[in-house]
Amino acid sequence: MDSLELWGGVECTVNRTATGYRDQVRLSGHQDRITDLDLFAGLGLRAIRYPVLWERVMADGRTPDWSWSDERLGRLRKLGIRPIAGLVHHGSGPPHTHLLDDGFAAGLGDYARQVAERYPWIGDWTPVNEPLTTARFSALYGHWYPHARDEGAFWLALLNQIDGTRAAMRAIRRINPAARLIQTDDLGRTYATLVLSDQAAFDNLRRWAGWDLLFGRVTPHHPLWARIGSFGFSDRLRRIADDPCPPDIVGVNHYLTSDRFLDHRLQRYPPHTHGGNARRAYADVEAIRVLDPPPPGLAGALREAWDRYGTPIAVTEVHNGCTREEQLRWAAEAWDGCVTLRQQGVDIRAVTAWSLLGSQGWDTLLTRPGTYEAGVFDISDGAPRPTALAFLWKGLPTAAERHPVAHAPGWWRRQDRLIYPPMPYPVKTPPLREAHSDPVLLIWSRDDALAQAWSEQCQKRGIAHYVTSCETHDGEPQPDMATMLDGVRPWALAHLDAENMADAIGLAHICLNKKVASLHLIAGPACIAQNEVSLPAQDDVRPPTPPGALLIPWEQKGRSADCRSDPTLMDRALDLLIDGQDGLHDPVRSPVGSSRAVACSGTTIPKIADSIATRGRRATVTAAFGNSIQT
């Protein structure tokens, strides 16, 4: 096998609801920044999942506008990054069609022909992203257009997308016979109590339906044939089986919430997790929050996909909407897991850094405005800023040194992940990486309560740290900072109560000399500018800020020093420190929103609007939504 490739992807969903379309490319600002592509190239990407979406190019369904795609695809070609062209991404086409429309598949095939004629040099295609997931959210749970909520509509939406994929690839291959189909979908596994074992078995069969159809496996001998056929689709199943369109690469998307656990004991779980089928009510929760030890997760999904199809695999989305160190750990674990599986003979071709610019509104399943999750780049300040993820992803293919916080186990590997009564899971899981004696974060403060608050937040985030006081202890003076840095050897210092700018900068110079990053919370008032803040010089003299020093003024109008221990602001400051940011910053301001610790630490329960689970692509909805279908 060739070396494992690094791919990237812009969250580019254009989904439709009763209130209209939501376009992630516009929400991220990428619509107006071609320079983003040069930033992506700097990561060393070999390929990028990129939108040439039906809804965007042919907004009226008739007249194509190629100007944006021409410019972007041309730039990608010059940069030497292969585009993987996406034609529908959680969408349902322009306004004249939708997933239940008889003309959807033919219309997508015709659009694919036009795209291939204009860009015959594109070799990799994903005509429809995650068809099974999109069918569930649009036609089974009713979240997206056309808002259907029954099983027959679900199968129709899936078949229309599969036929659309087949029609698109036929049209593309007439122009480029070597074109490859990279077919993506979310792949999670359902676990359950013995009472609900039939439901789990059905869920675990249904998750393969999109790929099985494309591979031509849904024949009269397939366990889903009779069920799908009972809705009047037998003839369509025969046509698909007789003329399959097997993927050249199986694209596996897997999130920390993709694996689910079903439990009939409702009293163990909060009401927003309650759902059911026609026979029984049950709770539907994240398996990672209840199974002990944790399930195999991504590594298990990849092994299952390889055993089932024996076809090359790519991990086509790796993203964790969480605090920065957890994002680093998830990306590193995904990459390392793929390297290990390749050594065991699994043909994994690539791992994809997804949500390069972050994403907007997945905590509401894109049904209304929601929270911004930072990605490889953070656009909270209006322009892409590389986060620590950018440096990690760039270095993974060459086994470059990783940030110290990346080596610790993620929250999904720690016992505090369990927020429900644990259920024993007697199956081997991938082993943890060997423990590292990595440098710690040194927390330094004269305020014991403040230092304790920061220590507790670091503990929740799994950030190794050491707390010391600025004051004397038992009558003995503390060693000076240079001596302390030599003794502790931290990767960074968190100085929580700098008296003024001069105090902060003086200490920052000591850290610079020791090659240690530093965070300084400054007690004095300040005026915060739009991006980097600018403090008025004291006595017209202000020493320059040393490189590697992150300065955060806290006492401002309407803000007290007590906010230094606010968890949200601590998270923001820690994220900036991990990202290697320096200069003056205001962690309070977050114009677009920020990726706070929702569903990150084991001590917090995800806030789920309308009973929708975030980014696992699995809705924990009420029985009326038809969440799962009993066999």
Protein Blocks (a to p, Z undefined) as FASTA:
>chain_A
ZZddddddddfbdcddfkbccdfklmnommmmmklmmmmmmnopabdcddddfklmmmno
maccfklmmmmmmmmmmnopacdddfbghiabjfkbcfklfklmmmmmmmmmmmmmmmmm
bmbdcfbgckllmmmmmmmnomacehiabfklmmmmmmmmmmmmmmmmmmmmmmmmmbcc
ddddddddddddfklmmmmmmmmmmmmmmmmmmnopacfkbmklmmmmmnopmmmmmmmm
mmccddfbdcddddfklpccddfblmlpcfklggcdfkbgcddddfklmpccddekjmlm
mmmmmmmnopacddfbdcddddfklmmmmmmmmmmmmmmmmmnopacfbdcdehklopeh
klnoopaccdddddfbccknopacddfklmmmmmmmnopacdfklmpccfklpmklpmbd
cdddfbdcddddddddddddddddfblklmmmmmmmmmmnopacddddfbdeehiacddf
klmmmmnopabdcdfbbfblmlmmmmmmmmmmnopacddddfbdcdddfklccdddehhi
acdddehiacddfbdghiafklmmgmklmmmmmmmmmnopgcjddfkbcfkopcddehkb
fmbccddehhiaehklpacddfklomaacZZ
